[in-house]
């Protein structure tokens, strides 16, 4: 694939927060063959590290590798190099004993951008700069186009990476909602929280946030009902009572006591 001269020095951009996508200067270079996509994902999540050939073989062929697996891996790496090669002919993929490495020089990824925005947002939240922090956290979450590496299955390495990134996404979401609550935007987050709890019914921070949002919206009865729902789900699924933070929030709402809400980790809304 030839690229316009103006794009010759533009770096590859890899996007993993959704379906895998590779672009250079706005040109889509994403491989279409499933094995190539999976191979690229495996090299990307270990970028800068040597990934052993036998590890790649085991991850690429989930049902057990064929006899020609090593030779096939070499062919896939060669095809991937042709797709990713720089206009000057250099490749970001190097062969290095005992396997292959995707170089990190010039690499740009959406999950690195997410990490940077999330870290800055968390810092601003910690400094009580909720307005700036909220904007940074929203920008971080806007990078997600869907589930991490959507459509790529059958790899323990990838599944582990996906689990870590999805947990970061949920933590970022929680912090974004806490920022909104601190800014007095409780009306804005109620529907979002109800949707999140359909997807994550046992995640106690979302239950706490929904209770607080409802309470601050003048819906004390609904807030107490939300706690009863949370308690029933947790007891039925896990056989335990809700955690102390959720119980403290319930007690504070029951008594209409803002000071007790602060003891439950809820920051007073800015007026």
Buried (B, 14 or more C-beta within 10 A) or exposed (E): EEBEEEEEEBBBBBBBBBBBBBBBBEEEBBBEEEBBBBBBBBBBBBBEEBBEBBBBBBBBBEEEBEEEBEEBBEEBBEBBBEBBBBBEEEBBBEBEEEBBBBBEEEBEBBBBBBBEBBEBBBEBBEEEBBEBBBBBBBBBBEBBBEBBBBEBEEBEBBBEBBEEBBEBBBEBBBBBBBBBBBBBBBEEBBEBBBEBBEEBBEBBBBBBBBBBBBBBBEBBEBBBEBBEBBBEBBEEEEEEEBEEBBBBBBBBBBEEEBEBBEEBEBBEBEE
